[in-house]
Amino acid sequence: MAIGAEDYIDQLLVKKYADEKVDNHDNMESMVDPNKMMGAMNDYASMYRNMMVLKQRLNIACYAINARTARYNKTSRY
């Protein structure tokens, strides 16, 4: 898969729109408050971090319970 204009029409379009400015985000007002968005992202990240810590603690507890209740049998070889 090539990047860029492949045929003559695409090359003409690239030349025509090469100097056009389309990122006029400074002129537009955002529909989402950036502070609220960052707050929501922070809440999500802290929730995920807490879930990871809980999962780790649960794994440690389950491992300890399984190790404590394990029964080992002696087997004689030969």
Secondary structure, DSSP 8 states (H G I E B T S, - for coil): ---S--SHHHHHHHHHHTT-----TTSS--SS-HHHHHHHHHHHHHHHHHHHHHHHHHHHHHHHHHHHH---------
